């Protein structure tokens, strides 16, 4: 079966983003010394690390809302602790490994099928939750870009009206989900599944979750950055979300390299590059590597428990068969 044109386009976009990121990094970091970065790393305050870790926990907790509201959408009860458990592992995998539909989706299939959720319902949860997640990113990014149009225009050397236009377009596209839930129609078919408008409660909950999640995620990095950054927290959220979207477009694991290049490009020229890069390294360890290692351990323990249960069940069945043979 041949590849679809959209697959070639996606691959070309990913290559273009990766190429642009490589060029930006080579330009921005050409005069940076390794010793400078290490000095900045050693100077990182433990209080800042603790604050970043706290915001990381908040972001991952908020992410569970997408899965729990998706189960509410299909009207299937699922204990929140179970959803939180699976959601954390899935997002930790997809954030670090990339290809969220594959890595995070595989985790969800693995657990939810064990708990009796049908393949059809799992697919609906994945599509519905993923759609809300992506549109939430776009809406938040558009809003922040719109209100910080002046700063973004200066950073990329573009007219202010272009920043306003890009921000407004993103807000309209991202808000289409909420508008859909308010109007209550139409329904549509996607991948053989019919989707009806969610209730206004679900729509508002997911939009609020998007705002909170990106606020927490960006704060996890912002409070590791130097105080002489030259941009406020509210201005930084827009830069962060744009960088994250660029990383997603590249399909690179965790957007590595692309995310850093976008931030270095959009932050003010006066921002100390060695401190910014050191903060990004700490942030990657806390927001990507640490959750991934915890999720990997949780996944391994779950698989070990499952294998032990299967072995006990097999032993019981064998014992019963042996008893039946002896009885004859």
PyMOL commands that set and color helices and strands:
alter all, ss='L'
color gray80, all
select helices_A, chain A and resi 5-28+34-42+46-73+80-97+100-114+119-147+149-156+160-183+200-222+233-250+253-255+258-266+273-327
alter helices_A, ss='H'
color red, helices_A
select strands_A, chain A and resi 188-190+193-195
alter strands_A, ss='S'
color yellow, strands_A
deselect
rebuild
show_as cartoon
